[in-house]
Amino acid sequence: MKFEGKAVKLGDNINTDFIISGRYKFAITDMKELAKHIMEDIDPDFPKKINPGHTVLIAGSNFGMGSSREQAPLVIKESGIVAVIAKSFARIFFRNGFNIGLPLIEMDTDQINENDSLEIDLNKGIVKNLSTNKEFTIKPLPAFMQKLIEEGGIVNYLKKHGEIKF
C-alpha cells in the first residue's frame, strides 16, 4: 500500500484540542464542516495548506495527546490528509486512528521539511523524501493493520467480513 503527498509540518505535543478545538467538536456534527476548522488554534490558515488526497501531516513527539475523542483522527482523515508521520503517538489516538483507517507511521521526522514531497510504502516499510532523495526505513505495519486502512477502518471491515479475521 502506497501513499504520496506534500508534507505539512507541526511540532511536538499536538493535542486533540489543537487538532479540533473544543468550541467546535460538540457544536458541529458534520465531519466535512468540522474538518474546515482543523488545527485552526495553531494556524488559522492550516486548512488552506491541505491538498485533499495529497497531503502528509508531519509531527514531532506525542501527537494526539489529550482526550480520547474520536473527532480528532476523523477530522484529519476527512480533511484529506492521507497519512500522519510522527516521532510518537499518544496511545489512544494511535488506536483510534487505525480504527477509522487513518495511516499512522512512527519515525524520526527531523529530516522532513514543510512542503517536501513524500512517498510512503507500507508494504516495504519505506518512507522516501523525494525532495531530498533520502529514504527512511520504518517498521512495516502488520498485515491486519494494513487491511484496516484498506477497508477504511474497523467498522467497514466488520461490515464487509462480518468478523475480525487474523
PADRENDREN-835309 format. One record per residue: residue number from 1; residue in three letters; x, y, z of N, C-alpha, C in turn. Coordinates in steps of 0.02 Angstrom, whole numbers. Atoms other than C-alpha are relative to their C-alpha. Layout:
BEGIN
+------+------+--------+--------+--------+--------+--------+--------+--------+--------+--------+
! resi ! resn !    n_X !    n_Y !    n_Z !   ca_X !   ca_Y !   ca_Z !    c_X !    c_Y !    c_Z !
+------+------+--------+--------+--------+--------+--------+--------+--------+--------+--------+
!  NUM !  ALA !      X !      Y !      Z !      X !      Y !      Z !      X !      Y !      Z !
...
+------+------+--------+--------+--------+--------+--------+--------+--------+--------+--------+
END
This chain:
BEGIN
+------+------+--------+--------+--------+--------+--------+--------+--------+--------+--------+
! resi ! resn !    n_X !    n_Y !    n_Z !   ca_X !   ca_Y !   ca_Z !    c_X !    c_Y !    c_Z !
+------+------+--------+--------+--------+--------+--------+--------+--------+--------+--------+
!    1 !  MET !     42 !    -58 !      0 !      0 !      0 !      0 !     45 !     62 !      0 !
!    2 !  LYS !    -42 !    -60 !      8 !     73 !    168 !    -54 !    -42 !     63 !      6 !
!    3 !  PHE !     29 !    -66 !     -5 !     34 !    349 !    -16 !     52 !     51 !    -21 !
!    4 !  GLU !    -45 !    -54 !     18 !    108 !    509 !    -85 !    -31 !     66 !     21 !
!    5 !  GLY !     25 !    -66 !    -17 !     94 !    689 !    -33 !     54 !     48 !     21 !
!    6 !  LYS !    -44 !    -53 !    -24 !    172 !    853 !     16 !     -5 !      4 !     76 !
!    7 !  ALA !     -3 !     -4 !    -73 !    225 !    875 !    197 !    -27 !     66 !     25 !
!    8 !  VAL !     20 !    -57 !    -40 !    136 !    994 !    313 !     23 !    -16 !     70 !
!    9 !  LYS !    -35 !     19 !    -61 !    238 !   1001 !    472 !    -23 !     40 !     61 !
!   10 !  LEU !     16 !    -28 !    -66 !    193 !   1031 !    654 !     54 !    -22 !     49 !
!   11 !  GLY !    -50 !     17 !    -50 !    291 !   1015 !    815 !    -20 !    -57 !     46 !
!   12 !  ASP !     13 !     51 !    -51 !    283 !    910 !    973 !    -65 !     16 !     37 !
!   13 !  ASN !     56 !     -6 !    -47 !    137 !    880 !   1090 !    -62 !     33 !    -29 !
!   14 !  ILE !     62 !    -24 !     31 !     -5 !    918 !    970 !    -57 !    -40 !     31 !
!   15 !  ASN !     54 !     35 !    -34 !   -157 !    877 !   1074 !    -64 !      0 !    -41 !
!   16 !  THR !     62 !      7 !     38 !   -331 !    830 !   1018 !    -39 !     65 !     -3 !
!   17 !  ASP !     34 !    -66 !      3 !   -395 !   1005 !   1061 !     33 !     46 !    -51 !
!   18 !  PHE !    -31 !    -38 !     55 !   -267 !   1079 !    940 !    -25 !    -27 !    -67 !
!   19 !  ILE !     22 !     31 !     63 !   -322 !    956 !    806 !    -69 !     27 !    -17 !
!   20 !  ILE !     66 !    -30 !     10 !   -502 !   1011 !    827 !    -21 !     32 !     66 !
!   21 !  SER !     14 !    -38 !    -60 !   -546 !   1146 !    952 !    -65 !    -22 !     33 !
!   22 !  GLY !     58 !     18 !    -40 !   -668 !   1108 !   1091 !    -62 !     42 !    -17 !
!   23 !  ARG !     58 !    -41 !     15 !   -777 !   1252 !   1034 !    -39 !    -26 !    -60 !
!   24 !  TYR !     34 !     28 !     58 !   -821 !   1152 !    877 !    -21 !    -72 !      8 !
!   25 !  LYS !      9 !     73 !      4 !   -811 !    968 !    917 !    -67 !    -25 !     25 !
!   26 !  PHE !     67 !     21 !    -21 !   -981 !    961 !   1002 !    -54 !     41 !    -33 !
!   27 !  ALA !     49 !    -43 !     32 !  -1066 !   1103 !    909 !    -12 !    -20 !    -73 !
!   28 !  ILE !      5 !     20 !     71 !  -1033 !   1033 !    734 !      6 !    -75 !     -5 !
!   29 !  THR !     -2 !     73 !      5 !  -1076 !    852 !    698 !     17 !    -23 !    -71 !
!   30 !  ASP !    -17 !     17 !     69 !  -1047 !    854 !    509 !     76 !      2 !     -7 !
!   31 !  MET !    -73 !      5 !      3 !   -867 !    794 !    485 !     29 !     45 !    -55 !
!   32 !  LYS !    -26 !    -44 !     53 !   -846 !    890 !    321 !      4 !     72 !     24 !
!   33 !  GLU !      1 !    -68 !    -28 !   -893 !   1051 !    410 !     53 !      7 !     55 !
!   34 !  LEU !    -48 !     -1 !    -55 !   -788 !   1008 !    563 !     72 !      3 !    -26 !
!   35 !  ALA !    -67 !      2 !     29 !   -636 !    973 !    453 !     23 !     69 !    -24 !
!   36 !  LYS !    -18 !    -68 !     21 !   -640 !   1155 !    395 !     36 !     38 !     56 !
!   37 !  HIS !    -30 !    -34 !    -58 !   -578 !   1201 !    570 !     62 !    -37 !     27 !
!   38 !  ILE !    -57 !     39 !    -23 !   -432 !   1078 !    582 !     60 !     45 !     16 !
!   39 !  MET !    -61 !    -34 !    -23 !   -282 !   1147 !    679 !     -5 !     76 !      1 !
!   40 !  GLU !      5 !    -73 !      7 !   -351 !   1324 !    671 !     24 !     37 !     62 !
!   41 !  ASP !    -27 !    -34 !    -59 !   -297 !   1363 !    851 !     76 !      5 !     -4 !
!   42 !  ILE !    -72 !     -4 !     11 !   -117 !   1329 !    796 !     15 !     47 !    -58 !
!   43 !  ASP !    -10 !    -38 !     61 !   -131 !   1407 !    624 !    -67 !      9 !    -34 !
!   44 !  PRO !     65 !    -11 !     31 !   -293 !   1488 !    562 !     -3 !    -18 !    -74 !
!   45 !  ASP !     -2 !     17 !     71 !   -236 !   1455 !    383 !     17 !    -73 !    -14 !
!   46 !  PHE !    -19 !     70 !      9 !   -196 !   1272 !    412 !    -43 !    -37 !    -51 !
!   47 !  PRO !     40 !     36 !     50 !   -346 !   1206 !    312 !     19 !     16 !    -72 !
!   48 !  LYS !    -20 !    -20 !     68 !   -282 !   1302 !    160 !     64 !    -36 !    -22 !
!   49 !  LYS !    -62 !     36 !     17 !   -118 !   1203 !    168 !    -13 !    -71 !    -23 !
!   50 !  ILE !     16 !     69 !     16 !   -208 !   1039 !    139 !    -24 !     -5 !    -72 !
!   51 !  ASN !     23 !     18 !     66 !   -223 !    973 !    -38 !    -30 !    -70 !      8 !
!   52 !  PRO !     31 !     65 !    -16 !   -350 !    833 !    -10 !     25 !    -57 !    -44 !
!   53 !  GLY !    -26 !     58 !     35 !   -278 !    664 !    -55 !     74 !      5 !    -16 !
!   54 !  HIS !    -70 !    -11 !     18 !   -103 !    737 !    -74 !     39 !     35 !     55 !
!   55 !  THR !    -34 !    -32 !    -56 !    -51 !    795 !    100 !     17 !    -52 !     53 !
!   56 !  VAL !    -22 !     42 !    -55 !     50 !    704 !    233 !     15 !     46 !     58 !
!   57 !  LEU !    -11 !    -39 !    -60 !     45 !    776 !    408 !     62 !    -27 !     36 !
!   58 !  ILE !    -62 !     19 !    -34 !    216 !    775 !    493 !      0 !     33 !     69 !
!   59 !  ALA !     -1 !    -27 !    -68 !    235 !    798 !    681 !     59 !    -28 !     39 !
!   60 !  GLY !    -52 !     22 !    -45 !    355 !    776 !    824 !    -25 !    -55 !     46 !
!   61 !  SER !     17 !     51 !    -50 !    331 !    676 !    983 !    -70 !     12 !     29 !
!   62 !  ASN !     62 !     -1 !    -38 !    168 !    634 !   1071 !    -59 !     30 !    -38 !
!   63 !  PHE !     55 !    -27 !     41 !     50 !    676 !    929 !    -66 !    -32 !     23 !
!   64 !  GLY !     66 !     24 !    -18 !   -134 !    661 !    978 !    -10 !     -9 !     75 !
!   65 !  MET !      7 !      6 !    -73 !   -108 !    677 !   1166 !    -65 !     34 !     22 !
!   66 !  GLY !     60 !    -31 !    -27 !   -255 !    726 !   1274 !    -58 !    -48 !      1 !
!   67 !  SER !     62 !     40 !     -5 !   -432 !    664 !   1265 !     -2 !    -55 !    -52 !
!   68 !  SER !      7 !     57 !     45 !   -486 !    506 !   1179 !    -54 !     11 !    -53 !
!   69 !  ARG !     54 !    -14 !     47 !   -615 !    593 !   1070 !     19 !    -22 !    -71 !
!   70 !  GLU !    -13 !     25 !     68 !   -629 !    510 !    900 !     -4 !     55 !    -53 !
!   71 !  GLN !      4 !    -53 !     50 !   -664 !    676 !    815 !     69 !     20 !    -27 !
!   72 !  ALA !    -66 !    -21 !     21 !   -477 !    712 !    809 !     25 !    -40 !    -61 !
!   73 !  PRO !    -22 !     36 !     61 !   -425 !    570 !    691 !    -51 !      4 !    -57 !
!   74 !  LEU !     51 !     -6 !     52 !   -591 !    583 !    599 !      8 !     64 !    -40 !
!   75 !  VAL !     -9 !    -64 !     34 !   -560 !    766 !    560 !     62 !     -1 !    -44 !
!   76 !  ILE !    -61 !      6 !     41 !   -384 !    728 !    498 !    -16 !    -38 !    -64 !
!   77 !  LYS !     16 !     41 !     59 !   -449 !    593 !    382 !    -48 !     37 !    -46 !
!   78 !  GLU !     50 !    -36 !     40 !   -598 !    697 !    324 !     30 !     60 !    -36 !
!   79 !  SER !    -31 !    -58 !     32 !   -485 !    845 !    284 !     37 !    -18 !    -64 !
!   80 !  GLY !    -36 !     23 !     59 !   -398 !    740 !    152 !     73 !    -16 !     11 !
!   81 !  ILE !    -69 !     20 !    -17 !   -234 !    708 !    242 !      4 !    -76 !     -9 !
!   82 !  VAL !     -4 !     71 !     17 !   -176 !    537 !    178 !     35 !    -42 !     53 !
!   83 !  ALA !    -37 !     37 !    -52 !    -62 !    490 !    324 !     29 !     51 !     49 !
!   84 !  VAL !    -35 !    -41 !    -50 !     17 !    557 !    483 !     65 !    -37 !     18 !
!   85 !  ILE !    -64 !     26 !    -20 !    201 !    530 !    517 !     22 !     41 !     60 !
!   86 !  ALA !    -22 !    -35 !    -60 !    261 !    573 !    692 !     54 !    -42 !     36 !
!   87 !  LYS !    -50 !     36 !    -40 !    402 !    529 !    811 !    -34 !    -50 !     47 !
!   88 !  SER !     39 !     45 !    -43 !    272 !    455 !    928 !    -72 !     25 !      3 !
!   89 !  PHE !     72 !    -15 !     -5 !     84 !    450 !    953 !    -24 !    -16 !     70 !
!   90 !  ALA !     34 !     18 !    -61 !    -23 !    454 !   1107 !    -36 !    -66 !    -13 !
!   91 !  ARG !     25 !     68 !      8 !    -84 !    276 !   1135 !    -72 !     -2 !    -24 !
!   92 !  ILE !     71 !      3 !     19 !   -272 !    309 !   1123 !    -10 !     29 !    -70 !
!   93 !  PHE !      5 !    -28 !     67 !   -252 !    420 !    970 !     22 !    -51 !    -52 !
!   94 !  PHE !    -27 !     50 !     46 !   -149 !    284 !    886 !    -53 !    -53 !    -15 !
!   95 !  ARG !     51 !     51 !     10 !   -285 !    155 !    913 !    -61 !     28 !    -37 !
!   96 !  ASN !     57 !    -32 !     34 !   -424 !    275 !    861 !     15 !     12 !    -74 !
!   97 !  GLY !    -19 !    -12 !     70 !   -328 !    318 !    702 !     -8 !    -62 !    -43 !
!   98 !  PHE !      7 !     62 !     38 !   -318 !    138 !    645 !    -72 !    -24 !     -2 !
!   99 !  ASN !     71 !     20 !     -1 !   -498 !    107 !    697 !    -39 !     33 !    -56 !
!  100 !  ILE !     36 !    -34 !     54 !   -552 !    233 !    565 !     37 !     -6 !    -67 !
!  101 !  GLY !    -37 !     10 !     63 !   -422 !    181 !    435 !     48 !     56 !    -18 !
!  102 !  LEU !    -48 !    -53 !     12 !   -301 !    327 !    455 !     71 !    -27 !      9 !
!  103 !  PRO !    -69 !     25 !     -7 !   -120 !    276 !    419 !     42 !     44 !     46 !
!  104 !  LEU !    -43 !    -34 !    -49 !     -6 !    323 !    564 !     68 !    -35 !      0 !
!  105 !  ILE !    -68 !     28 !      7 !    182 !    299 !    548 !     45 !     34 !     51 !
!  106 !  GLU !    -48 !    -26 !    -49 !    311 !    318 !    686 !     70 !     -3 !    -30 !
!  107 !  MET !    -69 !     -5 !     22 !    483 !    378 !    634 !     28 !     68 !     20 !
!  108 !  ASP !    -30 !    -65 !    -14 !    606 !    519 !    665 !    -18 !     47 !    -58 !
!  109 !  THR !     24 !    -46 !     52 !    534 !    668 !    571 !     45 !     61 !     -8 !
!  110 !  ASP !    -44 !    -58 !      3 !    681 !    788 !    592 !     24 !     16 !    -70 !
!  111 !  GLN !    -27 !    -11 !     67 !    738 !    765 !    412 !    -55 !     11 !    -53 !
!  112 !  ILE !     55 !    -16 !     46 !    568 !    806 !    336 !    -18 !     73 !     13 !
!  113 !  ASN !     16 !    -71 !     -5 !    531 !    989 !    300 !    -68 !     14 !    -31 !
!  114 !  GLU !     64 !    -24 !     29 !    373 !   1084 !    258 !      6 !     -2 !    -76 !
!  115 !  ASN !      7 !      4 !     73 !    321 !   1052 !     77 !     44 !    -52 !    -34 !
!  116 !  ASP !    -36 !     56 !     31 !    439 !    904 !     50 !    -50 !    -48 !    -31 !
!  117 !  SER !     41 !     52 !     32 !    367 !    776 !    -70 !     19 !    -67 !     29 !
!  118 !  LEU !    -12 !     64 !    -33 !    348 !    608 !     14 !    -36 !    -57 !    -36 !
!  119 !  GLU !     30 !     62 !     24 !    313 !    431 !    -42 !      5 !    -51 !     57 !
!  120 !  ILE !      3 !     48 !    -55 !    259 !    303 !     88 !    -19 !    -68 !    -29 !
!  121 !  ASP !     15 !     69 !     21 !    265 !    116 !     52 !     -6 !    -42 !     63 !
!  122 !  LEU !     11 !     37 !    -62 !    186 !     24 !    198 !     20 !    -73 !     -6 !
!  123 !  ASN !    -20 !     70 !     10 !    220 !   -148 !    123 !     74 !    -10 !      9 !
!  124 !  LYS !    -72 !      5 !     -4 !    406 !   -118 !    109 !     28 !     32 !     63 !
!  125 !  GLY !    -25 !    -34 !    -59 !    419 !    -11 !    265 !     49 !     55 !    -17 !
!  126 !  ILE !    -46 !    -52 !     23 !    496 !    137 !    174 !    -39 !     66 !     -7 !
!  127 !  VAL !     23 !    -68 !     15 !    466 !    324 !    175 !     56 !     33 !    -40 !
!  128 !  LYS !    -49 !    -34 !     42 !    554 !    416 !     34 !    -16 !     75 !      1 !
!  129 !  ASN !      6 !    -72 !      7 !    583 !    602 !     41 !     25 !     16 !    -71 !
!  130 !  LEU !    -17 !    -11 !     70 !    579 !    639 !   -145 !     34 !     67 !    -11 !
!  131 !  SER !    -31 !    -66 !      6 !    634 !    819 !   -115 !     74 !     -1 !     17 !
!  132 !  THR !    -71 !      4 !    -21 !    799 !    768 !    -34 !     34 !    -65 !    -21 !
!  133 !  ASN !    -25 !     65 !     21 !    820 !    594 !   -108 !     24 !    -43 !     59 !
!  134 !  LYS !    -16 !     42 !    -58 !    829 !    519 !     67 !    -55 !    -51 !     10 !
!  135 !  GLU !     47 !     55 !    -11 !    749 !    354 !    111 !      6 !    -21 !     73 !
!  136 !  PHE !      3 !     18 !    -71 !    695 !    303 !    286 !    -35 !    -67 !      7 !
!  137 !  THR !     31 !     64 !    -14 !    658 !    128 !    346 !    -45 !      7 !     60 !
!  138 !  ILE !     48 !      0 !    -56 !    505 !    110 !    455 !    -19 !    -73 !     12 !
!  139 !  LYS !     24 !     67 !    -15 !    437 !    -42 !    541 !    -63 !    -12 !    -41 !
!  140 !  PRO !     61 !     13 !     41 !    313 !   -118 !    417 !    -60 !    -12 !     46 !
!  141 !  LEU !     61 !     11 !    -38 !    135 !   -116 !    480 !    -22 !    -72 !     -8 !
!  142 !  PRO !     27 !     68 !      6 !     61 !   -286 !    520 !    -55 !     -3 !    -53 !
!  143 !  ALA !     48 !      9 !     54 !    -49 !   -354 !    381 !    -71 !     19 !     22 !
!  144 !  PHE !     67 !    -16 !    -23 !   -206 !   -336 !    487 !    -11 !     76 !      4 !
!  145 !  MET !      7 !    -73 !     -3 !   -174 !   -150 !    518 !     -3 !     30 !    -70 !
!  146 !  GLN !      5 !    -24 !     69 !   -145 !   -125 !    332 !    -69 !    -15 !    -28 !
!  147 !  LYS !     67 !     18 !     23 !   -309 !   -215 !    300 !    -51 !     50 !     27 !
!  148 !  LEU !     45 !    -50 !    -28 !   -398 !    -95 !    417 !      3 !     65 !    -39 !
!  149 !  ILE !     -8 !    -61 !     40 !   -327 !     51 !    318 !    -34 !     -9 !    -68 !
!  150 !  GLU !     30 !     14 !     65 !   -378 !    -29 !    152 !    -76 !      2 !      2 !
!  151 !  GLU !     73 !      5 !     -6 !   -555 !    -59 !    214 !    -32 !     65 !     24 !
!  152 !  GLY !     28 !    -62 !    -25 !   -573 !    117 !    284 !    -17 !     -1 !     74 !
!  153 !  GLY !     11 !      3 !    -71 !   -572 !     65 !    466 !    -35 !    -64 !     22 !
!  154 !  ILE !     26 !     63 !    -28 !   -638 !    -70 !    581 !    -74 !    -10 !    -14 !
!  155 !  VAL !     72 !      6 !     13 !   -823 !    -32 !    555 !    -11 !    -26 !    -71 !
!  156 !  ASN !      6 !     24 !     69 !   -806 !    -51 !    366 !     24 !    -71 !     -8 !
!  157 !  TYR !    -27 !     68 !      3 !   -701 !   -207 !    391 !    -53 !    -50 !     25 !
!  158 !  LEU !     51 !     45 !    -28 !   -836 !   -286 !    501 !    -61 !     -5 !    -45 !
!  159 !  LYS !     57 !      2 !     47 !   -974 !   -238 !    378 !     15 !    -47 !    -58 !
!  160 !  LYS !    -18 !     41 !     58 !   -880 !   -324 !    238 !     12 !    -73 !     19 !
!  161 !  HIS !    -21 !     68 !    -17 !   -813 !   -477 !    330 !    -41 !    -33 !     55 !
!  162 !  GLY !     43 !     28 !    -51 !   -936 !   -499 !    474 !     34 !    -17 !     65 !
!  163 !  GLU !    -39 !     14 !    -60 !   -798 !   -535 !    598 !     72 !     18 !    -12 !
!  164 !  ILE !    -71 !    -15 !      7 !   -617 !   -498 !    633 !     38 !    -65 !    -12 !
!  165 !  LYS !    -38 !     59 !     19 !   -505 !   -623 !    546 !     74 !     18 !      3 !
!  166 !  PHE !    -72 !    -14 !     -7 !   -322 !   -626 !    597 !     41 !    -44 !    -44 !
+------+------+--------+--------+--------+--------+--------+--------+--------+--------+--------+
END
